[in-house]
């Protein structure tokens, strides 16, 4: 009776646990979705503020673009810079974007104000019912105008300061981490987009491409953008592979390894499959383990394979004072492939007292031995 009661108690506890889980699981799921949505909203707000800063900095550099007659190309670049920076925050900006404002005029040192809003879509229905969907986020930034006419006292005194340069020097970001390269780009004074915007911070930059095109040291527009190609430390970047060492392989095996390691470039020669690779030369030049484009080609020098090494010798065991019946097993265990020859066979079995090969000497494993009493 006590046993039956224990079984029923266990079943009751198991059923109680399932009921509790069913009651708590929806609440936990809702809390998780709320946390995700709040995180998305905060990320969107931060991204929107950054987009406003980019727009305000650009407007402070080119206030004449919104004057008379204005500059349509600079206005287009202003909108493109903001749209590019806000592309990853899942927020629908106003279309068209509001123009920057200059509350106190466009003289150097006055404010350039950029303010806009966007509609951010929530994914949690419960939160959407409470706060409304979409949520309107606002971005605003103010930069001091640093290009244009200087309003100062007429005559005498110091001349007005020269306007700041309208271009920035392109930094060399190759072999830097993506995080360092991103800091180098903004530290050089560029306000244009850096791709990737986020992530891949610890990967190593292998190449950089700017729009408009440039090389490190060139001076290009402050709103220029850059895109970098990167790979994890120790790995080759996309489109490249590590050059294998082919020396010592048969030509046929080297050809297979060249293609299996990811290279599509030519392999020379096309024949001589049974020869051994003695050296290798790639185009472009490289050493084994260098990263090179997968289109790299290779030419190998080759020759006949080296002769096989002689088989290792075997050590002659000591048969003296050994029973004749155990001699063959001892001979085979030592690695020999021949049969022990016995003197005075008619006296078998006997204790061995002589052998024609010196014990512990090294001889071919195909050697023969004769023992006797």
C-alpha positions as CSV (number, residue, x, y, z in Angstrom):
1,X,0.0,0.0,0.0
2,X,2.9,2.4,0.9
3,X,4.5,1.5,-2.5
4,X,1.4,2.5,-4.4
5,X,1.2,5.7,-2.5
6,X,4.8,6.6,-3.4
7,X,4.1,6.0,-7.2
8,X,1.0,8.2,-7.0
9,X,3.0,11.0,-5.2
10,X,5.7,10.9,-7.9
11,X,3.1,11.2,-10.7
12,X,1.5,14.1,-8.8
13,X,4.8,16.0,-8.6
14,X,5.6,15.4,-12.2
15,X,2.2,16.6,-13.3
16,X,2.5,19.6,-11.0
17,X,5.9,20.5,-12.6
18,X,4.4,20.4,-16.1
19,X,1.5,22.7,-15.0
20,X,3.9,25.2,-13.5
21,X,6.1,25.1,-16.6
22,X,3.0,25.7,-18.8
23,X,2.0,28.7,-16.6
24,X,5.5,30.3,-16.5
25,X,6.7,29.7,-20.1
26,X,4.5,32.3,-21.8
27,X,5.6,34.9,-19.2
28,X,9.3,34.0,-19.8
29,X,8.8,34.2,-23.6
30,X,7.1,37.6,-23.3
31,X,10.0,38.9,-21.1
32,X,12.5,37.7,-23.6
33,X,10.7,39.4,-26.5
34,X,10.5,42.6,-24.4
35,X,14.2,42.5,-23.7
36,X,14.9,42.0,-27.4
37,X,12.7,44.8,-28.5
38,X,14.1,47.3,-25.9
39,X,17.6,46.4,-27.1
40,X,16.6,46.9,-30.7
41,X,15.0,50.3,-29.9
42,X,18.1,51.4,-28.0
43,X,20.4,50.3,-30.8
44,X,18.2,52.1,-33.3
45,X,18.2,55.3,-31.2
46,X,22.1,55.2,-31.0
47,X,22.3,54.6,-34.7
48,X,19.9,57.5,-35.4
49,X,22.0,59.9,-33.3
50,X,25.1,58.9,-35.2
51,X,23.3,59.4,-38.5
52,X,22.3,62.9,-37.3
53,X,25.9,63.7,-36.3
54,X,27.1,62.7,-39.8
55,X,24.5,64.9,-41.4
56,X,25.2,67.8,-39.1
57,X,29.0,67.6,-39.7
58,X,28.5,67.5,-43.4
59,X,26.1,70.5,-43.3
60,X,28.7,72.4,-41.2
61,X,31.3,71.8,-43.9
62,X,29.1,72.8,-46.8
63,X,26.6,75.4,-45.6
64,X,26.6,77.0,-49.1
65,X,24.9,73.9,-50.5
66,X,21.5,75.1,-48.9
67,X,22.0,78.7,-49.9
68,X,21.2,80.4,-53.2
69,X,21.6,79.0,-55.8
70,X,22.6,75.9,-53.8
71,X,24.4,72.7,-54.8
72,X,22.3,69.7,-55.7
73,X,25.2,67.3,-55.8
74,X,26.2,68.1,-52.2
75,X,22.6,67.8,-51.1
76,X,22.4,64.3,-52.7
77,X,25.7,63.3,-50.9
78,X,24.2,64.6,-47.6
79,X,21.1,62.4,-48.0
80,X,23.2,59.4,-49.2
81,X,25.5,59.6,-46.2
82,X,22.6,59.6,-43.7
83,X,20.7,56.9,-45.5
84,X,23.9,54.7,-45.6
85,X,24.6,55.1,-41.9
86,X,21.0,54.4,-40.9
87,X,20.6,51.4,-43.3
88,X,21.3,48.9,-40.5
89,X,19.0,50.1,-37.7
90,X,15.6,48.9,-39.1
91,X,14.2,52.4,-38.9
92,X,12.3,54.1,-41.7
93,X,13.6,57.7,-42.1
94,X,11.5,60.6,-43.4
95,X,11.4,60.9,-47.2
96,X,12.7,63.3,-48.3
97,X,15.0,64.0,-45.4
98,X,14.6,67.4,-43.7
99,X,17.2,69.9,-44.8
100,X,19.7,71.2,-42.1
101,X,18.9,74.5,-40.5
102,X,21.2,77.5,-39.6
103,X,19.4,79.4,-36.8
104,X,22.0,82.2,-36.7
105,X,23.1,82.3,-40.3
106,X,25.9,80.5,-42.1
107,X,29.0,82.4,-40.9
108,X,31.9,80.4,-39.5
109,X,31.3,79.3,-35.9
110,X,27.5,79.4,-36.1
111,X,25.4,76.3,-35.6
112,X,24.4,73.8,-38.3
113,X,21.4,71.8,-36.9
114,X,20.2,68.5,-38.2
115,X,17.0,67.0,-36.7
116,X,14.9,64.2,-38.1
117,X,12.8,61.3,-37.0
118,X,12.1,57.7,-38.1
119,X,9.5,55.1,-37.5
120,X,10.9,52.0,-35.7
121,X,8.9,48.8,-36.0
122,X,8.4,46.6,-32.9
123,X,8.2,42.8,-33.0
124,X,6.5,42.2,-29.7
125,X,2.7,42.5,-30.1
126,X,2.1,43.2,-26.4
127,X,4.6,46.0,-26.3
128,X,3.2,47.4,-29.5
129,X,-0.2,47.6,-28.0
130,X,1.1,49.6,-25.0
131,X,3.5,51.9,-26.8
132,X,2.1,52.0,-30.3
133,X,3.7,50.6,-33.4
134,X,5.8,52.0,-35.0
135,X,7.7,54.0,-32.3
136,X,8.9,57.4,-33.5
137,X,12.6,58.0,-32.7
138,X,14.1,61.4,-32.9
139,X,17.7,62.3,-33.8
140,X,19.3,65.7,-33.4
141,X,22.9,66.9,-33.7
142,X,24.6,70.4,-33.8
143,X,28.0,71.1,-35.3
144,X,29.8,74.5,-35.6
145,X,30.1,75.7,-39.2
146,X,33.7,75.5,-40.3
147,X,33.6,76.6,-44.0
148,X,32.4,79.9,-45.5
149,X,32.7,83.6,-44.9
150,X,34.0,84.9,-41.6
151,X,32.0,87.8,-40.0
152,X,34.6,89.9,-38.1
153,X,35.5,93.5,-37.6
154,X,36.3,95.4,-40.8
155,X,39.8,96.7,-41.3
156,X,42.9,96.1,-39.2
157,X,43.5,93.3,-36.8
158,X,44.4,89.7,-37.7
159,X,43.2,88.3,-41.0
160,X,40.4,85.7,-40.8
161,X,41.6,82.2,-40.2
162,X,41.9,80.0,-43.4
163,X,39.1,77.6,-44.0
164,X,39.8,74.0,-42.9
165,X,40.8,71.6,-45.6
166,X,38.0,70.0,-47.6
167,X,39.8,66.7,-48.0
168,X,41.3,64.2,-45.6
169,X,44.4,62.0,-45.9
170,X,43.6,58.3,-46.5
171,X,45.2,56.1,-43.8
172,X,46.8,52.8,-44.5
173,X,44.6,50.3,-42.7
174,X,46.1,47.0,-44.2
175,X,47.3,44.6,-41.5
176,X,45.3,46.5,-38.8
177,X,42.3,44.9,-37.0
178,X,38.9,46.0,-38.3
179,X,38.3,47.8,-35.0
180,X,41.6,49.7,-35.4
181,X,40.9,50.5,-39.0
182,X,37.5,51.9,-38.1
183,X,39.1,54.1,-35.6
184,X,41.8,55.2,-38.1
185,X,39.1,56.2,-40.6
186,X,37.2,58.4,-38.3
187,X,40.3,59.7,-36.6
188,X,41.5,60.9,-40.0
189,X,38.4,63.1,-40.1
190,X,36.3,61.2,-42.5
191,X,32.5,61.2,-42.0
192,X,31.7,58.8,-44.9
193,X,30.6,55.2,-44.3
194,X,33.1,52.6,-43.1
195,X,32.1,49.0,-44.2
196,X,31.6,46.8,-42.2
197,X,29.7,49.2,-39.9
198,X,29.8,46.8,-37.0
199,X,31.4,43.4,-36.2
200,X,34.5,41.6,-37.3
201,X,36.5,43.7,-34.9
202,X,39.3,41.2,-34.3
203,X,39.8,40.2,-38.0
204,X,42.8,41.5,-39.9
205,X,42.4,43.9,-42.8
206,X,43.9,42.6,-46.1
207,X,42.7,45.3,-48.5
208,X,40.8,48.6,-48.6
209,X,38.7,50.3,-51.3
210,X,37.6,53.9,-51.1
211,X,34.9,55.7,-53.1
212,X,36.2,57.7,-54.9
213,X,39.2,55.5,-55.5
214,X,42.5,56.3,-53.7
215,X,45.6,54.9,-52.2
216,X,47.0,55.6,-48.7
217,X,48.3,59.1,-48.5
218,X,45.9,60.6,-51.0
219,X,43.7,63.5,-50.0
220,X,40.0,62.8,-50.8
221,X,36.7,64.3,-49.7
222,X,35.7,64.2,-46.1
223,X,32.4,62.4,-47.0
224,X,34.2,59.6,-48.9
225,X,33.4,56.0,-47.9
226,X,35.7,53.0,-47.5
227,X,35.2,49.2,-47.6
228,X,37.7,46.8,-46.1
229,X,38.2,43.1,-46.7
230,X,39.3,41.1,-43.7
231,X,39.9,37.6,-42.4
232,X,40.4,36.0,-39.0
233,X,44.1,36.0,-37.8
234,X,46.0,33.3,-39.4
235,X,43.4,32.7,-42.1
236,X,43.6,33.9,-45.7
237,X,41.1,36.6,-46.9
238,X,38.3,35.8,-49.3
239,X,39.6,34.8,-52.7
240,X,43.0,33.7,-51.4
241,X,44.5,30.4,-50.2
242,X,47.7,29.3,-48.5
243,X,50.4,28.0,-50.9
244,X,51.2,24.4,-50.1
245,X,54.7,22.9,-50.1
246,X,54.9,20.4,-53.0
247,X,58.6,19.4,-52.7
248,X,59.0,15.7,-52.2
249,X,55.6,14.7,-53.6
250,X,55.1,12.8,-56.9
251,X,54.1,15.2,-59.6
252,X,50.6,13.6,-59.8
253,X,50.1,14.0,-56.1
254,X,51.4,17.6,-56.2
255,X,48.9,18.5,-59.0
256,X,46.0,17.1,-56.9
257,X,47.1,18.9,-53.8
258,X,47.3,22.2,-55.7
259,X,43.7,22.0,-56.8
260,X,42.4,20.5,-53.5
261,X,43.9,23.4,-51.5
262,X,41.7,25.8,-53.5
263,X,43.9,27.0,-56.4
264,X,42.4,27.3,-59.9
265,X,45.6,28.6,-61.6
266,X,47.6,26.4,-63.9
267,X,49.9,23.6,-62.8
268,X,53.0,22.8,-64.9
269,X,54.0,20.4,-66.2
270,X,50.9,18.5,-67.4
271,X,52.7,15.1,-67.4
272,X,55.7,13.5,-65.6
273,X,53.3,12.0,-63.1
274,X,55.8,9.5,-61.7
275,X,58.6,12.0,-61.1
276,X,59.3,13.6,-57.8
277,X,58.9,17.4,-57.2
278,X,62.3,18.9,-56.6
279,X,61.3,22.6,-56.5
280,X,58.3,25.0,-57.1
281,X,57.9,28.5,-58.5
282,X,54.5,30.4,-58.3
283,X,53.3,33.4,-60.2
284,X,52.9,35.8,-58.4
285,X,56.0,34.8,-56.4
286,X,55.4,33.2,-53.0
287,X,56.7,30.8,-50.3
288,X,54.9,27.9,-48.8
289,X,52.1,29.1,-46.3
290,X,51.9,32.5,-48.0
291,X,48.3,33.7,-48.8
292,X,47.9,34.2,-52.6
293,X,44.9,34.7,-54.9
294,X,43.4,31.3,-55.9
295,X,44.2,32.1,-59.6
296,X,47.9,31.8,-58.8
297,X,49.8,29.4,-61.1
298,X,52.7,27.1,-60.2
299,X,55.6,25.4,-62.1
300,X,57.5,22.5,-60.5
301,X,60.9,21.1,-61.3
302,X,61.1,17.3,-61.1
303,X,63.3,14.3,-61.4
304,X,63.1,10.5,-61.0
305,X,62.0,9.3,-57.6
306,X,64.9,8.4,-55.2
307,X,65.7,4.7,-54.8
308,X,63.8,3.1,-51.9
309,X,65.9,2.8,-48.7
310,X,67.3,-0.6,-47.9
311,X,65.3,-2.6,-45.5
312,X,66.4,-2.4,-41.9
313,X,68.7,-5.2,-40.7
314,X,67.7,-7.8,-38.1
315,X,69.7,-8.7,-35.0
316,X,70.9,-12.4,-34.7
317,X,69.6,-13.9,-31.4
318,X,71.8,-16.0,-29.1
319,X,70.8,-19.7,-29.4
320,X,73.5,-21.1,-27.2
321,X,72.0,-23.2,-24.3
322,X,68.5,-22.8,-25.9
323,X,66.3,-25.8,-26.5
324,X,66.2,-26.7,-30.2
325,X,62.4,-26.8,-30.1
326,X,62.2,-23.0,-29.4
327,X,64.8,-21.9,-32.0
328,X,62.4,-21.3,-34.9
329,X,60.0,-19.2,-32.8
330,X,63.0,-17.1,-31.4
331,X,64.3,-16.7,-35.0
332,X,61.0,-15.5,-36.3
333,X,60.4,-13.2,-33.4
334,X,63.7,-11.4,-34.2
335,X,62.2,-10.5,-37.6
336,X,63.8,-13.2,-39.9
337,X,61.8,-14.7,-42.7
338,X,63.8,-17.9,-43.2
339,X,63.8,-21.3,-41.5
340,X,66.4,-22.4,-38.9
341,X,68.6,-25.3,-40.2
342,X,69.6,-28.0,-37.6
343,X,72.8,-30.1,-37.6
344,X,72.5,-33.8,-36.6
345,X,68.8,-33.9,-37.0
346,X,68.6,-37.5,-35.8
347,X,69.6,-36.3,-32.3
348,X,66.7,-33.8,-32.0
349,X,65.7,-32.5,-29.6
350,X,68.8,-31.2,-28.0
351,X,70.3,-28.2,-26.3
352,X,71.9,-25.9,-28.9
353,X,75.7,-25.5,-28.4
354,X,76.7,-23.8,-31.6
355,X,75.4,-21.4,-34.3
356,X,77.1,-20.2,-37.6
357,X,76.0,-16.5,-37.2
358,X,77.5,-14.4,-34.4
359,X,74.8,-13.4,-31.9
360,X,73.8,-9.7,-31.7
361,X,75.3,-9.0,-35.2
362,X,73.1,-7.1,-37.7
363,X,72.4,-9.0,-40.9
364,X,69.7,-9.1,-43.6
365,X,66.3,-10.3,-42.4
366,X,66.4,-12.9,-45.3
367,X,69.7,-14.5,-44.0
368,X,69.8,-18.2,-43.0
369,X,71.2,-19.7,-39.8
370,X,72.3,-23.2,-38.9
371,X,72.5,-24.5,-35.3
372,X,73.8,-27.7,-33.7
373,X,74.4,-29.5,-30.4
